[in-house]
């Protein structure tokens, strides 16, 4: 029901060519604004030599993989070299 009402409203809004052009202009300006913000943020990160979001996400995945690998190696070592709680060499 909500979708039908929304479609009906958009249909009425776009029926008038002047209103349709105004809507298209507003949407275009919003998209341009978003692009400018993204470009500005990208330039700021580059100017400050900060990693991008994509770089941070990739690095985070690598850190997670390294932690899992370190745990796996630690588990393997603990099986090969059992640690004695009474041993003072630790």
PLY file of the C-alpha trace (Angstrom):
ply
format ascii 1.0
element vertex 90
property float x
property float y
property float z
element edge 89
property int vertex1
property int vertex2
end_header
0.00 0.00 0.00
2.79 2.45 0.89
4.60 1.71 -2.37
1.45 2.42 -4.38
0.92 5.72 -2.58
4.54 6.69 -3.22
4.27 5.82 -6.90
1.04 7.82 -7.18
2.71 10.85 -5.57
5.74 10.63 -7.84
3.45 10.23 -10.86
1.55 13.40 -9.95
4.78 15.26 -9.23
6.31 14.29 -12.56
3.11 15.02 -14.54
3.95 18.72 -14.63
7.05 19.30 -16.81
8.19 22.28 -14.73
8.02 20.31 -11.49
9.69 17.31 -13.12
12.57 19.53 -14.29
12.86 21.04 -10.80
13.04 17.55 -9.24
15.68 16.45 -11.75
17.69 19.61 -11.05
17.52 19.09 -7.28
18.56 15.44 -7.56
21.43 16.39 -9.89
22.66 19.08 -7.51
22.49 16.66 -4.58
24.56 14.12 -6.52
27.10 16.80 -7.47
27.32 17.87 -3.83
27.93 14.32 -2.72
30.66 13.92 -5.34
32.30 17.15 -4.18
32.25 15.98 -0.57
33.76 12.62 -1.53
36.42 14.31 -3.69
37.25 16.74 -0.89
37.53 13.94 1.64
39.77 12.01 -0.74
42.03 15.06 -1.23
42.22 15.62 2.54
43.21 12.00 3.15
45.85 12.25 0.44
47.14 15.58 1.74
47.48 14.15 5.21
48.78 10.90 3.78
45.96 9.07 5.51
44.74 5.74 4.18
41.41 5.58 2.38
38.43 3.69 3.79
39.15 0.90 1.36
42.78 0.77 2.53
41.68 0.66 6.17
39.19 -2.14 5.46
41.85 -4.13 3.59
44.39 -3.58 6.38
41.83 -4.61 8.98
41.19 -7.87 7.12
44.94 -8.52 6.95
45.33 -7.86 10.69
42.51 -10.30 11.40
44.14 -12.94 9.21
47.49 -12.41 10.94
45.88 -12.76 14.38
44.20 -16.00 13.34
47.49 -17.32 11.95
49.35 -16.34 15.14
46.73 -18.19 17.25
47.05 -21.24 15.02
50.85 -21.24 15.35
50.62 -20.71 19.12
48.25 -23.68 19.39
50.59 -25.84 17.34
53.57 -24.81 19.47
51.70 -25.50 22.70
50.96 -29.02 21.44
54.61 -29.58 20.53
56.08 -27.92 23.63
53.72 -28.42 26.56
54.19 -25.68 29.13
54.72 -26.89 32.67
53.06 -24.54 35.18
55.69 -25.47 37.79
58.56 -24.61 35.44
60.32 -21.35 36.37
61.88 -20.95 32.90
58.83 -19.16 31.45
0 1
1 2
2 3
3 4
4 5
5 6
6 7
7 8
8 9
9 10
10 11
11 12
12 13
13 14
14 15
15 16
16 17
17 18
18 19
19 20
20 21
21 22
22 23
23 24
24 25
25 26
26 27
27 28
28 29
29 30
30 31
31 32
32 33
33 34
34 35
35 36
36 37
37 38
38 39
39 40
40 41
41 42
42 43
43 44
44 45
45 46
46 47
47 48
48 49
49 50
50 51
51 52
52 53
53 54
54 55
55 56
56 57
57 58
58 59
59 60
60 61
61 62
62 63
63 64
64 65
65 66
66 67
67 68
68 69
69 70
70 71
71 72
72 73
73 74
74 75
75 76
76 77
77 78
78 79
79 80
80 81
81 82
82 83
83 84
84 85
85 86
86 87
87 88
88 89
